[in-house]
Amino acid sequence: MRLPFQRTPPTPTTHLLPSGPVTLDESYELCREFNKRHGTTYYWSTKVLPKIKQHHVHALYAFARYADDIVDEIPSQGGRDVPTEVRAATLADFGQRFFDDLAAGKSEDPVLKAVVHTVRAFDIDTTAFDRFLRSMTMDLTVESYETWDDLLVYMDGSAAVIGEMMLPILEPSDYDTALPHARDLGNAFQLTNFLRDVDEDLDRGRQYIPLEDSHRFGADLNQRAVTPEFIALMQFEIERCRALYESADIGISMLPDRSAKAIRAAFTLYGRILDKIEAQQYDVFTSRASVSTTEKAAMVVKLLR
C-alpha cells in the first residue's frame, strides 16, 4: 500500500526491532527512527511541531508503517514470497495485540508501547485503527478498484483515518469542523502517492487509479507508456487531487500556529510532487517524482524562523 506520506525505498521495520524489553522513551525513539528512515516528508514536517508533540506523531507513523510492512515488506522465506494467508495471520495478530494492549493500558511490544501511550494520551478514536487495519487487509487480496467511490472506501481506512488520528494531537479550534478537511488531506497525500508510484504498484500487481477512469481515457497502465491517453488520465487525476488539497487548506487555518506550520510544510512538499510529475511530462515509469532532502530541510528552516 502507498501510505499517505512519502516513503524512501523500504527496509522492513521488523529488521530494526530490538530483541529485548524497551522503555517508553526507547519505544518512542524507535518510532522516530522508523519515521526518519522511511517517511522523509512526514519526518521533516514534524520538526516544525513543538517537541512535546513530535514523538506522538512518530508513534502514529510507526503503527502504520509496521502494519504496511507486514503487507508489503515482510521478509521472504528462503527466497520465496510469503503466502497471503501468512501475511493475513501476521497482520491479524498485530491488530489483536494492539487492541488487547490498548484495553490493558500498556504494552510490552517495542512499537506498540509508544502507540498505546499516544492513543490514550489524546483519547484518539480507536475505530480509526480498526478501519486502517481493515484497509491493510484489503491490500492482501484486492488488486484494483472499479470506481472512485470504490477507491474511497479503501482510502477511508488507509488515508482519511490518518488525518483523523492526527487531529487530536494538532488541536484544531473546532474538531468537528476541521475533521472533513483533515480526512481530505490524508486522501490528497495518498492519491499523490498513487500517481507517483504507478510503476511500483504495477510491480506489486496493483492498480489504484480507478479502472473506470482508465477506460474513460483509453489508457492501459500495464503498457507503462506515456501515451496521449495516459497523459489525459494523469491530468484528470491530478486535478482531482488538487481539489482535495484545496479542501485541506481550509482545515489548516483552523490549527494553532505550530500545528498549522507543520501541516503546511507537508502540504507544500507533497504538492510539489504533483508539480514534478507534470514537469517530467507525466513519465512516472522511468523517473520517480520526488522532493529532495535539501528542499525539505529548507522548508522546515523557513517555517521555524
C-alpha atoms as a printed R data frame, in Angstrom:
    type eleno elety resid chain resno       x       y       z
1   ATOM     1    CA   MET     A     1   0.000   0.000   0.000
2   ATOM     2    CA   ARG     A     2   1.134   3.544  -0.664
3   ATOM     3    CA   LEU     A     3   0.734   5.197   2.695
4   ATOM     4    CA   PRO     A     4  -0.356   8.864   2.757
5   ATOM     5    CA   PHE     A     5   3.180  10.098   3.348
6   ATOM     6    CA   GLN     A     6   6.282   9.771   1.240
7   ATOM     7    CA   ARG     A     7   8.482   6.755   1.709
8   ATOM     8    CA   THR     A     8  12.048   6.007   0.746
9   ATOM     9    CA   PRO     A     9  12.883   2.521  -0.602
10  ATOM    10    CA   PRO     A    10  11.944   0.350   2.373
11  ATOM    11    CA   THR     A    11  13.934  -1.650   4.855
12  ATOM    12    CA   PRO     A    12  11.360  -3.786   6.714
13  ATOM    13    CA   THR     A    13  10.773  -2.438  10.216
14  ATOM    14    CA   THR     A    14  10.948  -5.990  11.541
15  ATOM    15    CA   HIS     A    15  14.704  -5.832  10.879
16  ATOM    16    CA   LEU     A    16  15.047  -2.857  13.224
17  ATOM    17    CA   LEU     A    17  13.190  -4.167  16.277
18  ATOM    18    CA   PRO     A    18  15.174  -4.780  19.469
19  ATOM    19    CA   SER     A    19  15.169  -8.309  20.849
20  ATOM    20    CA   GLY     A    20  14.509  -7.390  24.461
21  ATOM    21    CA   PRO     A    21  12.209  -5.125  26.508
22  ATOM    22    CA   VAL     A    22  12.284  -1.367  25.911
23  ATOM    23    CA   THR     A    23  11.383   1.654  27.987
24  ATOM    24    CA   LEU     A    24   8.709   4.097  26.859
25  ATOM    25    CA   ASP     A    25  11.378   6.581  25.776
26  ATOM    26    CA   GLU     A    26  13.155   3.858  23.803
27  ATOM    27    CA   SER     A    27   9.902   2.881  22.134
28  ATOM    28    CA   TYR     A    28   9.274   6.470  21.057
29  ATOM    29    CA   GLU     A    29  12.851   6.700  19.771
30  ATOM    30    CA   LEU     A    30  12.325   3.546  17.731
31  ATOM    31    CA   CYS     A    31   9.174   5.098  16.229
32  ATOM    32    CA   ARG     A    32  11.130   8.257  15.415
33  ATOM    33    CA   GLU     A    33  13.765   6.165  13.650
34  ATOM    34    CA   PHE     A    34  11.099   4.457  11.517
35  ATOM    35    CA   ASN     A    35   9.782   7.873  10.505
36  ATOM    36    CA   LYS     A    36  13.245   9.235   9.759
37  ATOM    37    CA   ARG     A    37  14.184   6.236   7.618
38  ATOM    38    CA   HIS     A    38  11.004   5.835   5.630
39  ATOM    39    CA   GLY     A    39   8.642   8.811   5.853
40  ATOM    40    CA   THR     A    40  11.031  11.594   4.984
41  ATOM    41    CA   THR     A    41   8.484  14.264   4.046
42  ATOM    42    CA   TYR     A    42   6.418  13.397   7.090
43  ATOM    43    CA   TYR     A    43   9.531  13.325   9.283
44  ATOM    44    CA   TRP     A    44  10.808  16.745   8.246
45  ATOM    45    CA   SER     A    45   7.358  18.249   8.665
46  ATOM    46    CA   THR     A    46   7.084  17.010  12.249
47  ATOM    47    CA   LYS     A    47  10.162  19.061  13.155
48  ATOM    48    CA   VAL     A    48   8.004  22.171  12.968
49  ATOM    49    CA   LEU     A    49   5.751  20.869  15.749
50  ATOM    50    CA   PRO     A    50   6.532  21.600  19.415
51  ATOM    51    CA   LYS     A    51   8.917  18.907  20.674
52  ATOM    52    CA   ILE     A    52   6.345  17.747  23.196
53  ATOM    53    CA   LYS     A    53   4.143  16.599  20.306
54  ATOM    54    CA   GLN     A    54   6.676  15.293  17.803
55  ATOM    55    CA   HIS     A    55   7.104  11.886  19.402
56  ATOM    56    CA   HIS     A    56   3.356  11.266  19.353
57  ATOM    57    CA   VAL     A    57   3.264  11.792  15.586
58  ATOM    58    CA   HIS     A    58   6.225   9.418  15.230
59  ATOM    59    CA   ALA     A    59   4.266   6.781  17.148
60  ATOM    60    CA   LEU     A    60   1.285   7.009  14.787
61  ATOM    61    CA   TYR     A    61   3.612   6.790  11.810
62  ATOM    62    CA   ALA     A    62   5.315   3.698  13.240
63  ATOM    63    CA   PHE     A    63   1.979   1.948  13.772
64  ATOM    64    CA   ALA     A    64   1.021   2.485  10.137
65  ATOM    65    CA   ARG     A    65   4.493   1.651   8.874
66  ATOM    66    CA   TYR     A    66   4.680  -1.592  10.856
67  ATOM    67    CA   ALA     A    67   1.340  -2.796   9.508
68  ATOM    68    CA   ASP     A    68   2.295  -1.749   5.977
69  ATOM    69    CA   ASP     A    69   5.494  -3.786   6.204
70  ATOM    70    CA   ILE     A    70   3.526  -6.871   7.157
71  ATOM    71    CA   VAL     A    71   1.516  -6.489   3.956
72  ATOM    72    CA   ASP     A    72   4.293  -5.446   1.577
73  ATOM    73    CA   GLU     A    73   7.752  -5.953   3.035
74  ATOM    74    CA   ILE     A    74   7.618  -8.958   5.363
75  ATOM    75    CA   PRO     A    75  10.855 -10.920   4.790
76  ATOM    76    CA   SER     A    76  10.617 -13.797   2.318
77  ATOM    77    CA   GLN     A    77  11.036 -17.395   3.382
78  ATOM    78    CA   GLY     A    78  14.030 -18.973   1.675
79  ATOM    79    CA   GLY     A    79  13.727 -16.550  -1.238
80  ATOM    80    CA   ARG     A    80  10.031 -17.396  -1.755
81  ATOM    81    CA   ASP     A    81   7.160 -14.965  -1.356
82  ATOM    82    CA   VAL     A    82   5.380 -15.300   1.956
83  ATOM    83    CA   PRO     A    83   1.883 -16.743   1.330
84  ATOM    84    CA   THR     A    84  -1.027 -14.339   1.601
85  ATOM    85    CA   GLU     A    85  -2.564 -16.333   4.424
86  ATOM    86    CA   VAL     A    86   0.632 -15.962   6.458
87  ATOM    87    CA   ARG     A    87   0.660 -12.204   5.940
88  ATOM    88    CA   ALA     A    88  -3.037 -12.041   6.847
89  ATOM    89    CA   ALA     A    89  -2.450 -14.011  10.043
90  ATOM    90    CA   THR     A    90   0.529 -11.842  10.980
91  ATOM    91    CA   LEU     A    91  -1.478  -8.669  10.397
92  ATOM    92    CA   ALA     A    92  -4.416 -10.016  12.406
93  ATOM    93    CA   ASP     A    93  -2.073 -10.902  15.265
94  ATOM    94    CA   PHE     A    94  -0.561  -7.407  15.203
95  ATOM    95    CA   GLY     A    95  -4.023  -5.848  15.327
96  ATOM    96    CA   GLN     A    96  -5.161  -8.132  18.138
97  ATOM    97    CA   ARG     A    97  -2.059  -7.316  20.200
98  ATOM    98    CA   PHE     A    98  -2.675  -3.615  19.698
99  ATOM    99    CA   PHE     A    99  -6.315  -3.710  20.840
100 ATOM   100    CA   ASP     A   100  -5.526  -6.049  23.741
101 ATOM   101    CA   ASP     A   101  -2.696  -3.783  24.895
102 ATOM   102    CA   LEU     A   102  -4.856  -0.700  24.452
103 ATOM   103    CA   ALA     A   103  -7.528  -2.253  26.654
104 ATOM   104    CA   ALA     A   104  -4.880  -3.094  29.238
105 ATOM   105    CA   GLY     A   105  -3.479   0.423  29.085
106 ATOM   106    CA   LYS     A   106   0.082  -0.695  28.447
107 ATOM   107    CA   SER     A   107   2.194  -2.747  26.062
108 ATOM   108    CA   GLU     A   108   5.498  -4.570  26.109
109 ATOM   109    CA   ASP     A   109   5.750  -4.545  22.316
110 ATOM   110    CA   PRO     A   110   8.677  -2.287  21.261
111 ATOM   111    CA   VAL     A   111   6.461  -0.325  18.839
112 ATOM   112    CA   LEU     A   112   3.047  -0.588  20.464
113 ATOM   113    CA   LYS     A   113   4.306   0.643  23.830
114 ATOM   114    CA   ALA     A   114   4.568   4.177  22.403
115 ATOM   115    CA   VAL     A   115   1.455   3.837  20.233
116 ATOM   116    CA   VAL     A   116  -0.749   2.799  23.158
117 ATOM   117    CA   HIS     A   117   0.619   5.659  25.237
118 ATOM   118    CA   THR     A   118  -0.147   8.188  22.470
119 ATOM   119    CA   VAL     A   119  -3.665   6.878  21.787
120 ATOM   120    CA   ARG     A   120  -4.582   7.051  25.447
121 ATOM   121    CA   ALA     A   121  -2.901  10.432  25.998
122 ATOM   122    CA   PHE     A   122  -5.010  12.081  23.286
123 ATOM   123    CA   ASP     A   123  -8.089   9.854  23.508
124 ATOM   124    CA   ILE     A   124  -7.785   9.051  19.786
125 ATOM   125    CA   ASP     A   125 -10.827   7.270  18.356
126 ATOM   126    CA   THR     A   126  -9.903   3.580  18.260
127 ATOM   127    CA   THR     A   127 -12.297   2.868  15.400
128 ATOM   128    CA   ALA     A   128  -9.810   4.677  13.150
129 ATOM   129    CA   PHE     A   129  -7.253   1.949  13.851
130 ATOM   130    CA   ASP     A   130  -9.777  -0.767  13.137
131 ATOM   131    CA   ARG     A   131 -10.615   0.822   9.786
132 ATOM   132    CA   PHE     A   132  -6.938   1.247   8.995
133 ATOM   133    CA   LEU     A   133  -6.234  -2.433   9.598
134 ATOM   134    CA   ARG     A   134  -9.253  -3.388   7.501
135 ATOM   135    CA   SER     A   135  -7.832  -1.492   4.524
136 ATOM   136    CA   MET     A   136  -4.447  -3.098   5.128
137 ATOM   137    CA   THR     A   137  -6.177  -6.468   4.860
138 ATOM   138    CA   MET     A   138  -7.770  -5.412   1.565
139 ATOM   139    CA   ASP     A   139  -4.296  -4.923   0.097
140 ATOM   140    CA   LEU     A   140  -3.665  -8.639   0.528
141 ATOM   141    CA   THR     A   141  -6.380  -9.623  -1.955
142 ATOM   142    CA   VAL     A   142  -7.731  -6.584  -3.830
143 ATOM   143    CA   GLU     A   143  -5.726  -5.709  -6.944
144 ATOM   144    CA   SER     A   144  -7.777  -2.833  -8.367
145 ATOM   145    CA   TYR     A   145 -10.818  -0.610  -7.803
146 ATOM   146    CA   GLU     A   146 -13.544  -0.137 -10.370
147 ATOM   147    CA   THR     A   147 -14.720   3.360  -9.430
148 ATOM   148    CA   TRP     A   148 -13.568   6.388  -7.454
149 ATOM   149    CA   ASP     A   149 -16.227   5.619  -4.848
150 ATOM   150    CA   ASP     A   150 -14.815   2.100  -4.511
151 ATOM   151    CA   LEU     A   151 -11.341   3.525  -4.008
152 ATOM   152    CA   LEU     A   152 -12.653   5.961  -1.401
153 ATOM   153    CA   VAL     A   153 -13.892   3.005   0.663
154 ATOM   154    CA   TYR     A   154 -10.332   1.716   0.737
155 ATOM   155    CA   MET     A   155  -8.844   5.178   1.336
156 ATOM   156    CA   ASP     A   156 -11.206   5.781   4.243
157 ATOM   157    CA   GLY     A   157  -9.150   3.264   6.180
158 ATOM   158    CA   SER     A   158  -5.764   3.780   4.566
159 ATOM   159    CA   ALA     A   159  -5.564   7.571   4.298
160 ATOM   160    CA   ALA     A   160  -8.501   9.550   5.674
161 ATOM   161    CA   VAL     A   161  -8.101   7.885   9.068
162 ATOM   162    CA   ILE     A   162  -4.522   9.166   9.286
163 ATOM   163    CA   GLY     A   163  -5.945  12.667   9.305
164 ATOM   164    CA   GLU     A   164  -8.420  11.605  11.973
165 ATOM   165    CA   MET     A   165  -5.684  10.099  14.150
166 ATOM   166    CA   MET     A   166  -3.533  13.215  13.838
167 ATOM   167    CA   LEU     A   167  -6.223  15.783  14.550
168 ATOM   168    CA   PRO     A   168  -6.369  15.436  18.365
169 ATOM   169    CA   ILE     A   169  -2.587  15.966  18.511
170 ATOM   170    CA   LEU     A   170  -2.818  19.049  16.275
171 ATOM   171    CA   GLU     A   171  -5.619  20.552  18.441
172 ATOM   172    CA   PRO     A   172  -7.823  22.451  15.958
173 ATOM   173    CA   SER     A   173 -10.072  25.248  17.185
174 ATOM   174    CA   ASP     A   174 -13.156  23.240  16.197
175 ATOM   175    CA   TYR     A   175 -12.610  19.482  15.858
176 ATOM   176    CA   ASP     A   176 -15.873  18.635  14.112
177 ATOM   177    CA   THR     A   177 -15.468  21.389  11.520
178 ATOM   178    CA   ALA     A   178 -11.819  20.525  10.858
179 ATOM   179    CA   LEU     A   179 -12.426  16.772  10.583
180 ATOM   180    CA   PRO     A   180 -13.569  16.510   6.934
181 ATOM   181    CA   HIS     A   181 -10.679  18.711   5.830
182 ATOM   182    CA   ALA     A   182  -8.208  16.548   7.753
183 ATOM   183    CA   ARG     A   183  -9.644  13.493   6.003
184 ATOM   184    CA   ASP     A   184  -9.263  15.221   2.640
185 ATOM   185    CA   LEU     A   185  -5.616  15.950   3.393
186 ATOM   186    CA   GLY     A   186  -4.964  12.282   4.114
187 ATOM   187    CA   ASN     A   187  -6.663  11.363   0.848
188 ATOM   188    CA   ALA     A   188  -4.730  14.052  -1.055
189 ATOM   189    CA   PHE     A   189  -1.417  12.701   0.235
190 ATOM   190    CA   GLN     A   190  -2.301   9.156  -0.711
191 ATOM   191    CA   LEU     A   191  -3.649  10.000  -4.158
192 ATOM   192    CA   THR     A   192  -0.394  11.890  -4.748
193 ATOM   193    CA   ASN     A   193   1.460   8.694  -3.878
194 ATOM   194    CA   PHE     A   194  -0.747   6.629  -6.167
195 ATOM   195    CA   LEU     A   195   0.047   8.931  -9.097
196 ATOM   196    CA   ARG     A   196   3.771   8.989  -8.335
197 ATOM   197    CA   ASP     A   197   4.018   5.241  -7.740
198 ATOM   198    CA   VAL     A   198   2.013   3.813 -10.659
199 ATOM   199    CA   ASP     A   199   5.025   1.827 -11.846
200 ATOM   200    CA   GLU     A   200   5.922   0.444  -8.414
201 ATOM   201    CA   ASP     A   201   2.326  -0.547  -7.702
202 ATOM   202    CA   LEU     A   202   2.099  -2.400 -11.013
203 ATOM   203    CA   ASP     A   203   5.167  -4.376  -9.920
204 ATOM   204    CA   ARG     A   204   3.137  -5.413  -6.872
205 ATOM   205    CA   GLY     A   205   0.214  -6.430  -9.073
206 ATOM   206    CA   ARG     A   206  -1.937  -3.477  -8.015
207 ATOM   207    CA   GLN     A   207  -3.631  -0.567  -9.735
208 ATOM   208    CA   TYR     A   208  -5.034   2.160  -7.502
209 ATOM   209    CA   ILE     A   209  -6.174   4.531 -10.245
210 ATOM   210    CA   PRO     A   210  -9.873   3.656 -10.740
211 ATOM   211    CA   LEU     A   211 -10.452   1.337 -13.683
212 ATOM   212    CA   GLU     A   212 -13.412   3.411 -14.887
213 ATOM   213    CA   ASP     A   213 -11.057   6.388 -15.260
214 ATOM   214    CA   SER     A   214  -8.526   4.347 -17.236
215 ATOM   215    CA   HIS     A   215 -11.298   3.087 -19.510
216 ATOM   216    CA   ARG     A   216 -12.756   6.570 -19.909
217 ATOM   217    CA   PHE     A   217  -9.475   7.893 -21.299
218 ATOM   218    CA   GLY     A   218  -8.500   4.688 -23.085
219 ATOM   219    CA   ALA     A   219  -5.312   4.342 -21.050
220 ATOM   220    CA   ASP     A   220  -3.742   0.958 -20.309
221 ATOM   221    CA   LEU     A   221  -1.417   1.313 -17.330
222 ATOM   222    CA   ASN     A   222   0.069  -2.111 -17.936
223 ATOM   223    CA   GLN     A   223   1.677  -0.786 -21.123
224 ATOM   224    CA   ARG     A   224   3.780   1.505 -18.916
225 ATOM   225    CA   ALA     A   225   3.858   4.007 -21.743
226 ATOM   226    CA   VAL     A   226   3.331   7.785 -21.668
227 ATOM   227    CA   THR     A   227   0.697   7.865 -24.379
228 ATOM   228    CA   PRO     A   228  -1.667  10.792 -25.020
229 ATOM   229    CA   GLU     A   229  -4.365   8.710 -23.323
230 ATOM   230    CA   PHE     A   230  -2.212   8.182 -20.241
231 ATOM   231    CA   ILE     A   231  -1.368  11.894 -20.075
232 ATOM   232    CA   ALA     A   232  -5.063  12.792 -20.194
233 ATOM   233    CA   LEU     A   233  -5.742  10.313 -17.399
234 ATOM   234    CA   MET     A   234  -2.963  11.745 -15.232
235 ATOM   235    CA   GLN     A   235  -4.151  15.305 -15.827
236 ATOM   236    CA   PHE     A   236  -7.641  14.305 -14.700
237 ATOM   237    CA   GLU     A   237  -6.363  12.613 -11.529
238 ATOM   238    CA   ILE     A   238  -4.024  15.497 -10.673
239 ATOM   239    CA   GLU     A   239  -6.947  17.927 -10.948
240 ATOM   240    CA   ARG     A   240  -8.950  15.673  -8.624
241 ATOM   241    CA   CYS     A   241  -6.027  15.564  -6.209
242 ATOM   242    CA   ARG     A   242  -5.607  19.335  -6.154
243 ATOM   243    CA   ALA     A   243  -9.299  19.707  -5.302
244 ATOM   244    CA   LEU     A   244  -8.616  17.603  -2.199
245 ATOM   245    CA   TYR     A   245  -5.677  19.859  -1.316
246 ATOM   246    CA   GLU     A   246  -7.935  22.902  -1.649
247 ATOM   247    CA   SER     A   247 -10.315  21.420   0.901
248 ATOM   248    CA   ALA     A   248  -7.425  20.511   3.185
249 ATOM   249    CA   ASP     A   249  -6.152  24.087   3.022
250 ATOM   250    CA   ILE     A   250  -9.336  25.247   4.707
251 ATOM   251    CA   GLY     A   251  -8.653  22.944   7.647
252 ATOM   252    CA   ILE     A   252  -5.083  24.175   8.116
253 ATOM   253    CA   SER     A   253  -6.411  27.623   9.005
254 ATOM   254    CA   MET     A   254  -8.217  26.032  11.961
255 ATOM   255    CA   LEU     A   255  -4.996  24.834  13.594
256 ATOM   256    CA   PRO     A   256  -2.802  26.641  16.147
257 ATOM   257    CA   ASP     A   257   0.300  28.270  14.703
258 ATOM   258    CA   ARG     A   258   2.900  25.499  15.139
259 ATOM   259    CA   SER     A   259   0.494  22.759  14.102
260 ATOM   260    CA   ALA     A   260  -0.554  24.776  11.063
261 ATOM   261    CA   LYS     A   261   3.082  25.315  10.040
262 ATOM   262    CA   ALA     A   262   3.864  21.602  10.327
263 ATOM   263    CA   ILE     A   263   0.905  20.569   8.205
264 ATOM   264    CA   ARG     A   264   1.608  23.410   5.784
265 ATOM   265    CA   ALA     A   265   5.106  22.016   5.284
266 ATOM   266    CA   ALA     A   266   3.797  18.552   4.376
267 ATOM   267    CA   PHE     A   267   1.011  20.130   2.315
268 ATOM   268    CA   THR     A   268   3.503  22.176   0.272
269 ATOM   269    CA   LEU     A   269   6.092  19.427  -0.169
270 ATOM   270    CA   TYR     A   270   3.510  16.940  -1.344
271 ATOM   271    CA   GLY     A   271   2.023  19.478  -3.723
272 ATOM   272    CA   ARG     A   272   5.459  19.788  -5.299
273 ATOM   273    CA   ILE     A   273   5.352  16.090  -6.193
274 ATOM   274    CA   LEU     A   274   2.399  16.812  -8.464
275 ATOM   275    CA   ASP     A   275   4.366  19.695  -9.972
276 ATOM   276    CA   LYS     A   276   7.298  17.381 -10.618
277 ATOM   277    CA   ILE     A   277   5.081  14.775 -12.284
278 ATOM   278    CA   GLU     A   278   3.907  17.489 -14.643
279 ATOM   279    CA   ALA     A   279   7.442  18.772 -15.180
280 ATOM   280    CA   GLN     A   280   8.616  15.321 -16.282
281 ATOM   281    CA   GLN     A   281   5.757  15.150 -18.785
282 ATOM   282    CA   TYR     A   282   3.812  12.614 -16.687
283 ATOM   283    CA   ASP     A   283   6.511   9.958 -17.135
284 ATOM   284    CA   VAL     A   284   6.183   8.088 -13.835
285 ATOM   285    CA   PHE     A   285   7.658   4.922 -15.346
286 ATOM   286    CA   THR     A   286  11.285   5.913 -15.884
287 ATOM   287    CA   SER     A   287  11.708   8.585 -13.203
288 ATOM   288    CA   ARG     A   288  10.229   8.804  -9.707
289 ATOM   289    CA   ALA     A   289   8.941  12.283  -8.917
290 ATOM   290    CA   SER     A   290  10.373  13.292  -5.571
291 ATOM   291    CA   VAL     A   291  11.315  16.261  -3.431
292 ATOM   292    CA   SER     A   292  14.956  16.385  -2.354
293 ATOM   293    CA   THR     A   293  16.087  16.321   1.264
294 ATOM   294    CA   THR     A   294  17.552  19.781   0.717
295 ATOM   295    CA   GLU     A   295  14.138  21.119  -0.277
296 ATOM   296    CA   LYS     A   296  12.530  19.505   2.756
297 ATOM   297    CA   ALA     A   297  15.123  20.876   5.165
298 ATOM   298    CA   ALA     A   298  14.870  24.360   3.642
299 ATOM   299    CA   MET     A   299  11.106  24.309   4.101
300 ATOM   300    CA   VAL     A   300  11.463  23.420   7.786
301 ATOM   301    CA   VAL     A   301  14.086  26.126   8.384
302 ATOM   302    CA   LYS     A   302  11.862  28.698   6.689
303 ATOM   303    CA   LEU     A   303   8.850  27.794   8.821
304 ATOM   304    CA   LEU     A   304  10.818  27.791  12.069
305 ATOM   305    CA   ARG     A   305  12.062  31.350  11.605
